[in-house]
């Protein structure tokens, strides 16, 4: 792994939120946001006090989690808010200045130290500042298996998800960390990075993290705690990778909690203290070189994609790609086709930024806004203009093919002259 660059800012910001100037941090530091999906505040506090999560606790200010209120009661709502700059709010009367905020008139939580962006979300705001934005997804809202699962990862220039990262995998977090290590190792040293990791290990089901637990017995507060201990055993590697090139500012928090029979409630997406009260911390990670002594030594990671990560050969028309294996797609901040010369100027703020790698022709080009997601092929496909944009009056090939297949099926199963009702 490359040696870390020297800290560009000798006057380092203090860790206290009252003295943090995010305008100085953004642009000089790499950034890491880790959401410990579904982690309860009380469980996190108990484990830190008992010394059961030493690798996390050594980075917590004062060795303790801060109590905060989640901006949403389930993953999708909470992450939409956080990506708009609304991180969990301190559990005390405010107003509380925010680290990140979109520019809008009348904001009472935008302060002198707030990094203010002029885009719809923090992710694109950081991309406009020259950051490479990367998502390593975990729970289903990041799996890109449908339109809903594509909205959040579609905000990023680069996103990764595969079944091994998901809630049903007993090794989900270590596999996510390995992918994050590959991402960091492949970046040019000069390229700033915003890395987001949604940790799925704490989400139900988590019974398999507790020795002796069974599927029949199901999840419990104890299995939830065991899942956090599992995450702690591997998070040192993630911190080491994130700070391997330069100083890194990290936010580690839960997006919401979950209930295990509390007052008769089970699960989340409901209004209960076990759901809306979450642990939070932000801190700086000093450049560590290639390893972190607090984390286990993992396998050697190469930047070459594995066979399962390589896209399959296309089996349809030339303008329709059929990807297979792990999901790793690029979003609209990627450079477009070679003749779209103004794209780099829009998304590279200064000429000294390292150019982003070109999109390969077989990858889907994704446009995602907070409330909509659409896909289109790259290159000079039928119905596309110079930059790969599809004429909105030209139906997509996938839509036309679907309609043709549906019509053929209707003709095959209906008698001549009959009208088949629409499903």
N, C-alpha and C positions, 0 to 999 in steps of 0.2 A: 504494500500500500504506500502511496506517496506520502512524503514527509509533510507535516502541516506547514502552512504559510504563516509568517509572522503576523501577530495581531496588528491590523492596520490602525487601530485606535489606541494609543498609549493611555489616554485618559479613559479607562474602562468604566462603563456605567455600573452603578451599585446594584446589588441584587434587590434591594428594597423597592417595592412597587412605587413608593412615593418619590423616589429619585430616579426612576427609570425613564430615559428618553429614547423611545422607540424610533424616533427619527434618526438618531445616531446609530442605533443597532441595525436597522434595515439598511442594507447596502454594504455594511462592513462585516457582518456575521452571517454564517449559515443559520437556518431556522429549522427547528424540529417541533412538530405538533403530534403528540401521541394521545389518542383517546382510548382509555381503558374501558371499552364498551360495557355498560351495565354495572360497573363497580360501585358497590355501596360505600358510603362514607364511613359508617360505623365499623365495617369489616376492615377497611383500609387503615383506620386509626388504630384499631386493636392490634393488627399485625405489626404495624410500625412500632408501637409501644412495647410489644413482646419480642422484638428483635427478629421477627420471622421474615422480613423483607429487607435484608441489609443493603442490597445493591440499590434499591430505590431510596431507602431512608437516608443513605449517606449524602444524597443530593437535595433532600427536602430542607428548606430553610428552618433551622432549629431542630431538624430531625422529625418534624411533624407536618401532617397535611393541613392545608387550610380548608375550612368548611365553607362551601359555596352552594348557591342554588343553581340548578341546571336551567338552561334556557328552553328546554323541551323535555317531554316525558318519554320520548322514544327516539331511536337513532336518527331517523330522517329529519324530524323537526329540529332536533338539537343541533345537528350538523349544519343544516341550512342556516340556523342562527349564528353558529360559530364562524362559518365561512363568510358571514356578513360582518364579522367583527364583534359579535356578542358572545364572548366567552362566559363561562359560568360566573355569576355575580356574587361578591362577598355576602355572607349571610349576616349582614348587619345593616342598619339604616344608612342610606346613601345620600346624595349620589356618589358613585364610585367611578373615577376616571378609568377609561378603557385603554388597553394597549393598542388596539387597532379600531379604526372606525371609517366608514364611508363618509364622504363629505356631504352633509346636508344641513340646512339651516335649522337652528333651534335645538341642536343636540346639547343636552346638559351633561353628557359624560365624555365629551371630546375635550381633552385638556392639552396643555402645552407639550406634554411628553407623548401624546398619542400620535401614532403613525396614521395619517389620513390618506386614503386612496380615492381616486376619482373613477373607479370602475364599479360594476354591480356587486363585486365580491372581493374578498381579500386575496383569493388565489390569483385572479387575473390582475389585481393591483400589484402583487409581488412580481408577476411575470412582466408587467410594464416597467418594473424597476430592474429588470435584467436577471431575475431569478429563474432557475430551472425548477418547475413545480412538478412534484412526483407524488403519486398516491399509491400506497400499498394497502389494499382494501382487506377487509375481514368479513364482516357480517353481510347478509344478503343485499343490503342497500348499496353495496359496492361491487357486486358480482357481474354486472353488465349482461346478465342473462335475459334482460328485457328492458323496455324503456325506463321503468321506474328505477331499476338497478343501475342505470347508466347516467342518471342526472348528476349525482355527486361526483363520481370519478370523472365524468365528462368535463368538469371544471378545470382539470389538470392537463398540462401538456403531455404527461406520461402517466399511465395508470397500470397497475398490476393486480391481478386476482386469479386464483386457481382454487379448486376444491380443497387443496391442502391448507389453504389460509382460512377456511371457513369454520363455522361453529362446531361442526361435527368431527373435526380433526383433533386428535389428542396431541398432535405435534404442531398445531397451527402457528404458534408464535415463533418457534425456532425457525420454521420455514419462512415466515414473513421477514425475520431478521436476516436470514441468508439472502433473500432477494434485495433487501435494503443495502446490504454490504456490496452486492453486485452493482447496484445502481450508483453508489458512491464511488466505487473503484473505477467505473467507466467514465466518470465526468472529468473534463479538463480541470486542472488545478485552479484556474482563474474563475471558473464558473460558479457563481453563488447558487446555493441550493435551498429550496423549501421542501422539506420531506415531511409528508403526513403519513402516519401509520394508525389504522383503526384496528385495535387488538380485539380479536373475537373470542379469546380463550375463556373469558369470564361469563360470557353469555350462555344461556341455557342451550344445549345440555352441557353440563360441566362435571357430572358425577364421576367421569373416568379419571379426573385429576386426583381423586382421593383414594389411596390404597384401601381395598376392601369394600368400597362402595359398589353398588350394583345398579344396573339399568332399572330393575324393578323398583328399587327403593327411590330412585330418581334424584333430583337435585335438591340441595339444601344449603343453608348458610355455611355449613362446614365444607361442602364441596366447592362453594363459591370462594371461600378462603383458600382452599388448596389450589384453586386455579390461579389466584393472585401469587401464591408462592411459586408456582410453575413459571409465571411471567417474570418474576423477580430473578429466577435463576438464569435467564437469558437476556435480560434487558441491558446488562453491562456491555454486551456486544453491540447492541443498537446505539448506545451512547458513544461507544468508542468509534463506530463508523461515522456517526454524525459529526463528531469533533475531530476527525482524522486529518482534515485539511486546514482548518482554521477554527477559531473560537465559535461556539455555537450557542444560540439562545434557544432554550427548550421550554415548552409548555407541556405538562403531563397532567391529565385530568380525566374524569369520567364524564360521559355525555348525559348519563342519567343512572339512577340506581334501579333496583328491582326488589319486589316483595317476595318473601318466602313464608307466607301465612300470617304476616303482620296484620293484626286487626282483621283477619279474615281475607286479606288481599293476597293474590299471587300474581307475579309478573310485573309488567310496567305498562306504560301508556295509560296511567291513572294518577290521580292526585293524592299522593301519600308521602309523608316525610322520607320513607325509605327509598322513594323514587326521585324526589326533587332535591334531596340533599346529597351533594357529591364532594369527593376529595379533589383538591386542586393544588398545583405547585408550578412555579416557573423559576428557572435558574439558568446559570451559565455553565456550559461544559467547556473546560479548558482543552486545548489541543493535546491529544494523547499519543500521537503517532499511530502505530498499527494495532495496538492491543490495549485492553483495559484490564488491569490486574484484578478487578472485582468481578469480572465475568468469566465464564468458562471459555476455554479455547475451542472454537468451532472448527468445522472442516474447512479446508482450503477452498476458497470461492473463486471461480474464474468468471471472466466477463463474457465468455462465449455462451450462447444460448444452448440449452439442452435440447435433445431431439423432441421432447414433449413440448418445448416452448416454441419450436419452429412452426411457422404456418404450413398448413397442408397445401398441396397443389390445388390450383383452382379446377373445379369440375364443371363450372357453369360457363356462361359467356365471359368474354375477356374483361368486361367492365364490372364483373361481380366476383368478389373474392369470397372464398369459403375458408375462414380461419378455423384452426383446430387447436386443442390443447389450452394452456393457460392464456388468460386474457391479458393483453398488453397493447393498449391502443393509444393513439395520440389525439390530442384535442386541438382546437383551432389556433393555439399559440404556436404550433409547429410551423416551420416554413412550408409554403405550398409548393406547387409544381415549379420547375425552374423558371418559367416565364412570368411568375407572379413576383416581380422584383420588389414591389412596394411592401410585401408582407414582412420581410425582415426589418424594414425601417420602422414599421408599426410596433414591432415587438422586441427590437433591440434598441435600447435607449441611447447607447453610445457605441461608437465604433470599436472601443477596446473590449467589448463583450465577446467572448468566444462564440462563434456561430453554432447554432443548434444543429444536431444531425438531421439529415434530410429524411423525409418520410419515405419508406419503401413502398413501391407501387401496389403491393398486395395488402397494405394496411387500410382499414376503414378510416375515413376522415370524419371526425365527430364534431358536431357543433352542439354545445350545451349551454343553455341559459338557465337561470334558477328555476324556471317554470316549464321548460320544454327541452326536448332532445331530438335531434334528427341525424340521420346518417346519409352520407353520399359517397360515391366512389371517387377515387383520385384520378387525375390525368384527364386526357381528352376522350372521355367516354361519351357515347351518344347522349345528347341532351345536355351536355356540359359546356360551359364557356371556357375561356382561357385559363381561369384560375380553378377549374374543377367545380364551379358552382352549377348546380342543375337549374335549368330554366323552370321556374315555378309552374309554368303552364304545361310542361312535359312530364307525364307521369313516370315514376321510377320504373326500371325494368322489373324490380322485385314485385312492385304493386301490379304491373301489367301481367306478369307471370302468374301471380296469385289469382287474379281475376279470371285469366284464361283457364287455369286449372279448375277453378270453381265452376265455370260455365260448362267445361267438358264433363265434369262429374255430374252436374245437374242434367245434362243431355243424356248421359248414359243411364241414369236412374229414373228418368221421367218419360212418360209416353209422349209421342209427338203432339204438339199443340197444347200440352198441359203447362201450367205455370207453377214453378217450384217456389214455395214460400221462402223468404230470406230468413236465415237463422240469426 
